[in-house]
């Protein structure tokens, strides 16, 4: 179970760091994505910083597993909102897959660390 949690946590960590960084940096595809889902560009930057914060929480989670659970919960909420945004504008399923996959991985990380929530710094 420990290896599975490290793999899922690492996947989520690198995914959030990559996508969050590209949002903050103003990558062309991120700008276009937020335009097509009809969301303001300031929200793109805020989302990028929240994803970076989630990645930092997942890094801390290697030493304090409870923090990984809380970080994954926040990331899961962002990914659920991303899925709803894609569905709202009727994007093809291919554009929904990254957010949906990260949502499922975030849920798995939350469940793996559920017993650590009450004492995240233990």
N, C-alpha and C positions, 0 to 999 in steps of 0.2 A: 504494500500500500504506500510505503514511503516513496518508492521510486515513481509510482504513478502520480502522486501529489507533486513531486518535484518537476516531472515532465509537464503536467498541466499548468502548474504555476509558472514555469519558465515560458511556455508557449504564450500564456496570457501576458506575461511581463514584456516579452519582446514585441508582441503584437501591439500592445498599448503604447510602448515607447516609440515604435515605428509610426503608427497612425497618429499618435498625439504630436510627435515631432513634425510630421508632414503638415498637420493642421496649423501648428504654430508658425512654421516656416512659410506658410502660404503657398504650398504646392498647387500647381495649376489644377490637377484633378480634384483636390479637396475644395478649392474655390468653386469649380464647376458643379461638384456634387451638392454643395450647400445651396447653390443657385437653383439646381433642378428640384431639390426637395423643398424649396421655398422657405429657407431659414436664413436669418441675417448672418452676415460675415462675422460680426462680433461674437456670435454664439460658436462659430467655428473655432475661434481662438480660445474662448472659455472652455470648450469641450476638449481642445488639445491640452490645455493645462490640467484639466481634471484627469485626463488619461495619463499624463505624466505623473500626477500625484498618485494615481492608482498603481502605476508601475513601481514607484518608490515604495508604496505600501507593500507590494508583493516582494520587493527586495528585502525589506525589513522582516517580512514573513518567513524568510529562510531561518532566522534566528528566533523570531516570536510568531509562531504559527497563528495565533489569534488575530494578529494584524492582517495576515494574508486573507483570512476569512472575511474580515470587514472590508478590505480593499476589493476583494472579488465581489462583494455585495454591491458596492458602489459601481464597479465596472459593469456588473450585470444589469443594474438599473439603466446605465447609459446605453448598453447594447439593446435593451428592450425598447428604449426610446428610439434608437437608430432603426430597429426593425419596423416600428410603427411609422416612422417617417418615410421609409421606403415603400411600405404598403399604402400609405396615404396618397402618394403620387403615382401608384401603380407601376413601380419599377419592375423590370423582369426579375425573375427569381435569382438569376446570376448575381445581380447587384445586392441582393439581400443575404446571400450565403455568408460573406465574411462576418457580418454583424450577428447573424444567427449562430454561426459556429462559435464565435467568441462568447455569446450569451450562454450557450450550452456548456462551454468549458468553465465559465465563471460560476455557473450553478454547481458544477461538479466540485470546483475548488471550495465553494461555500459549504457544501455538504461534507467534504473531506475534513474541513477544519471546524465543523459545527460544535464539537465538544470543547474547543478552545476559545469561543467567543466571550465567555464570561470573565476570563482573565487573559487579555491579549498580551500582557507584558510578562507573563509567567514563564 
